Amino acid sequence: MVTATKDSGGDFLAKKSGATKARHKKLPLSKVLIIEDEERDLNRLIATLNLMFSYELEIKTAATLSAALDAAIGGKPDLIFLDDVLKPSDNADDTIPYLRHAGYDGPIVVISSRATRKRKAQLANAGATDIIHKDDVDSVRMSEALMRVFPSLGEEDSNGED
């Protein structure tokens, strides 16, 4: 016969979720700009961020390079998520320098459907802070990316508590 223990799997998940939410609240992040031209991918990213941050982020969107530059200059986002390919002919390699020239100096996370090692190196050379494969847009992968973008958040004690 198995005896019940004080801590269950549900308790563990609740603690882990609470720790993750507490860590996210420490992020130097209140404004996010998403540059994405596909509505389905845009909605998926917004939903993931809203789930992770309990709808506490100000999320602006842009579907073109022109709109992205206006939003970056006017909105001063803390973080930009950038689609690797913007139709009809823009890509992250070209867009990142425009964003930097417009005065945005914060982190840029590129969301790419072709996130091979070679492509990741190209994007990093262009100035991307991190690269996530488009299929990996979920709360776990996004949390990992945010920890890479904001490394001071990963500093916890050995118990996983702050």
C-alpha positions, 0 to 999 in steps of 0.5 A: 500500500502506498501512503500519501506524502505531504508533497504531491506532484501537484504541490511541486508544480504549484511551487514551480509555477509560483517560483517562475511567476515570481522570477518573471516579476523581477524582469526589467520588462514592462513593454514588449514589441512583437514584429510579426506579419503572420496573425496566427504566429503573432497571436500565439506569441501574445498568448504565451507572453500573457500566460507567462506574465499574467497580462501585466506586459504592455505588448505592441505589435508591428507587421512591417519594418516601417511600423516596427521602426515607429513603434521602437522609436515611439514606444521604447520597448524593453524587449523586441521579438522579431520574426525572421522573415517579414513579407514581402522581402525583409528579414531579420538580418536587414531589420536588426541594423535598422532597429539599432540605427533608430536608437533601440539598444535593448535585446532582440529575440528572433523567432525563426522557422529556420533556426539552424546552427548556421542561421543562428550564427548569422542572426547573432552576427547581425545583432540578435540577442537570442534565437528561438525556433518558431515551433518552440514558442511556448512558456518553457522555451520562452522562459529559457530565452528570457533567462539567456537575455536577462542572465541575472534572473537565473541566479537562485540558491540551490533549492531553486528559491530566490 
